Structures are given as structure tokens and as C-alpha cells.
């Protein structure tokens, strides 16, 4: 569970979420991407998060992320 209000901006939250999703869904550490603020814009970061969610875990389940209070 994440509280987006504890992050200084949307990109910090997105990078944290991306790292945690990779730890959970990308088993091969050599395939995990190392992203920093300067590597991606907000749209690219969203694409990386979506691709990580689609690639990991049981394909018969749906993954849902609810984000509130991100300004």
C-alpha cells in the first residue's frame, strides 16, 4: 500500500512503484531496468509500469492499482 501524498512529486512515486513492481514480477534481476528521474518522462514511466504489470505473475489474474491524491 502506498500513500502518494508522502512523495514530493508524481515522478518519485512512479519510480518507487516501478521498482517495487519489478522486485515482485521480474524474477531475473538481469532483466530489471534501472531507471532514474532523468531517464524517462512521466508518460514513459507509465509505459514501463504497465509493461511490468502485464509481464509478471499469473496471466489469468488482473492487477489493479488505485492511485488517489497524486497532484
Secondary structure, DSSP 8 states (H G I E B T S, - for coil): ---GGGSSSHHHHHHHHHHHHHHHH---GGG-----TTT--HHHHHHHHHHHHHHSS-TTS-------S--
